[in-house]
Amino acid sequence: MRRVILSLLCGLLVSSVISDGLAAEKKLKFAFVAGVADPFYFTMEKGIRKKAQELGVDLVVSEYPKAWGPEVQVPILEAVAARGDIDLIMTAPTSTEALIPVLKKIHDQGIEIITVDTFIGDGDYTKESNYSFPLAYIGTDNKLGGIQVAERLAKMIGEKGKVYINTTNPDVSSVRDRVEGFKEGIKKYPNIELVGIDYNLDSQEKAQAQTLAKLQANPDIVGIFGTNLFSAQGVYQAVVNAGLTGTVKIASWDATQDLINALKKGQVDLVLAQLPAEIGSLAVEWGYKYFKDKTPIPNKRVVPGFQFFTKENVNDPEMQQYIYSK
């Protein structure tokens, strides 16, 4: 009888060990939901894929939203969450406010959240609020970038004259901070006047039309800031069509191949390149650390730097790695 009992206990112990082993081998599964289909997020996906493969994390990449905004992005987020097998979602919220309840509901289902490129609320996830639940925001310091763009554009126009901003949406953290940074930076130059801000809602065609109208109303504009790739590409095409290339200096944000080619042709004068691949890679890395040993992310915020393309360095081999690609 004693031999039988010992045999049963050994069997249970072996079964437990096997069960624990299988649990330990369960792979993490992360998902990426972009803000919109554009070269910035395509490049971010590359960084995510590379790091996920390196760390042995299963990855789900959702369909890309065909337009920017909660009405397009939310159904995609909900579909990803409904799979029931996702440990972490990395996403760029398309609104600072509208995405709070959506992501909170997903988080309450047991799915961790890291916001990339954009954030919810004011982006400070360390203070008590209804938007403090994400593990972190990982993205560019957009306000700092806006300040530096203003300073560089001011030098290009001799620190005087009228300037104009073409941007996307007023409730998106990234471009909102770029605008605020630019306004702060340009205030240092009393002889520069900001004559207006237009919102193109991520439509390059609308950005082009708005810029042309602004140039017609203010023919003495000497500098323009396009705050993202759709804005900047619309801006420079309007300036080219108006025959003002070189007369109106253009500072742009996002290193698409289109904007780099325009810089080489002298149709654009400055391009700020974010580091989308690094942002994606860091999101996977920090998510992995959190699940493996609960490593906290300092201040729940990780901020990679950025680079500036100019006509002097645009052909530098070292700079080519910062051009976005699909």
C-alpha positions, -999 to +999 in steps of 0.1 A: +000+000+000+028+024+010+045+017-024+013+026-042+009+059-023+045+069-030+040+061-067+009+083-069+028+112-051+057+109-075+033+110-104+016+141-091+050+157-086+061+150-121+028+163-135+033+195-115+068+200-128+057+194-164+028+218-159+051+245-144+075+240-173+049+245-199+037+276-182+072+289-180+076+283-217+045+303-226+056+330-250+046+366-246+024+380-273+025+417-280+003+437-305+011+469-325-018+492-335-005+522-355-020+556-357-023+557-395-007+541-425+024+562-432+061+557-435+067+568-399+047+539-385+060+514-412+095+522-399+084+518-363+070+484-372+104+474-384+120+482-351+092+463-333+096+432-354+134+431-350+133+434-312+104+410-308+123+384-328+154+390-308+136+385-275+113+356-287+081+376-283+052+367-306+039+397-325+006+407-339+005+437-362-031+450-368-043+464-401-032+500-405-059+527-400-065+542-434-071+576-419-062+593-386-088+595-359-106+575-331-135+566-354-110+545-375-086+534-348-110+523-320-126+494-339-091+481-347-080+483-311-112+466-299-107+438-325-072+432-313-082+431-277-111+407-285-086+380-296-081+372-260-044+362-263-026+395-262-004+405-232+005+440-243-007+465-269+017+492-282-003+519-299-003+556-309-035+571-295-051+593-321-067+616-295-055+627-261-090+624-246-112+602-268-088+572-264-087+573-226-119+552-220-112+529-249-077+520-237-088+519-200-114+493-209-088+472-227-065+475-198-092+464-174-095+432-195-059+424-184-040+438-213-011+461-206-007+493-227+024+512-239+016+544-259+041+551-287+046+584-305+015+600-289+000+599-255-033+602-236-041+630-212-011+652-206+013+622-210+023+622-173+013+586-163+030+589-129+004+610-113-030+598-101-055+603-129-079+584-151-051+580-177-022+567-155-027+531-164-003+527-193+031+513-185+048+542-203+048+567-231+077+561-255+083+588-281+099+620-292+102+652-270+080+670-295+080+703-277+118+704-276+119+695-313+094+724-321+117+748-302+147+738-321+129+739-354+119+775-346+155+785-338+168+770-370+141+785-392+147+819-375+184+817-386+174+808-421+151+839-425+175+864-409+155+865-377+128+886-392+096+884-413+063+865-413+060+827-406+032+803-408+024+768-393+005+740-411-003+711-388-028+682-385-051+679-355-055+701-324-061+671-300-031+650-309-003+652-284+026+650-308+017+678-332+002+699-305+035+699-286+054+707-318+032+737-324+036+749-288+074+744-289+076+763-322+056+792-308+078+792-277+109+792-297+099+819-322+090+843-293+127+848-288+128+867-321+108+900-318+110+907-355+093+874-365+055+874-367+035+842-366+006+849-390-015+818-386-019+781-379-040+758-401-052+722-393-052+699-423-066+667-405-038+646-419-047+655-455-018+664-477-041+678-503-058+700-477-024+711-464-014+722-499-046+742-504-044+758-470-008+769-476-015+783-511-044+803-496-022+816-468+005+826-492-021+845-513-034+863-482+002+870-469+025+873-499+054+884-476+055+851-457+092+840-455+091+808-435+067+778-430+068+750-405+050+717-416+045+697-384+043+662-398+048+644-431+014+652-445+017+688-435+052+693-448+046+675-481+016+697-488+034+728-478+064+724-500+042+714-530+022+746-526+054+767-524+068+750-555+035+756-574+035+792-563+070+797-577+084+806-543+110+779-539+140+794-521+121+826-513+100+809-486+121+787-463+105+755-452+112+736-420+096+701-420+091+673-396+095+636-405+122+622-428+101+606-456+119+598-488+097+625-505+109+652-481+145+641-483+143+643-521+127+677-518+156+688-495+181+676-521+163+697-548+163+728-526+124+727-522+127+721-485+153+736-462+152+715-430+139+681-421+136+668-385+139+630-384+124+612-354+136+577-346+106+555-351+124+522-353+141+529-320+108+539-304+093+506-315+123+486-304+122+503-269+085+496-265+091+458-270+122+458-248+105+476-219+073+455-222+094+424-222+113+435-190+080+443-173+066+408-179+098+390-171+107+406-138+083+436-133+111+460-141+095+495-137+100+521-165+116+552-149+090+580-148+069+558-171+085+577-200+112+569-225+123+597-249+147+589-278+163+618-296+160+632-331+182+643-360+182+672-384+187+668-421+201+699-439+215+704-474+250+700-459+245+665-445+216+651-466+241+629-486+261+619-456+262+580-454+257+581-416+224+600-420+208+576-444+197+553-415+173+580-403+152+581-435+118+564-430+110+535-452+082+509-457 
